[in-house]
Amino acid sequence: MPDHVDCGDRSYGLPASNALGRPAHCAPVAVPSFTSYHSPIVTSAAQKVLEAALALPADEREALVGVLSMSLEPATLSPEWQAEIARRLERIENGEATFYDAEDHLRTLRAKYGS
């Protein structure tokens, strides 16, 4: 088992460092430096909740995102994507998948194609 997979993966026993189960090696997620966001579909109540949430420390915002995400219905995927996901998971479980460190891979791509 590789010691590095994408930070979004929490299903293969990597050590968790926070409420969302992000592996310990993952860097914190940057938060936009705005104090207000307005969209025509956001009610004034939702706007107040958003502003209060943005005032929370990063770890509490991240936990809140996890709770809110779990409250949503899962997206419906096409049969083609469901088959692709199943194929990829099978390759991982059978030890056939190749994992790459994201930073190393980006360095390789930048060297090959430029920044």
Secondary structure by P-SEA (a helix, b strand, c coil): cccccccccccccccccccccccccccccccccccccccccccaaaaaaaaaaaaccaaaaaaaaaaaaaacccccccaaaaaaaaaaaaaaaaccbbbbcaaaaaaaaaaaccc
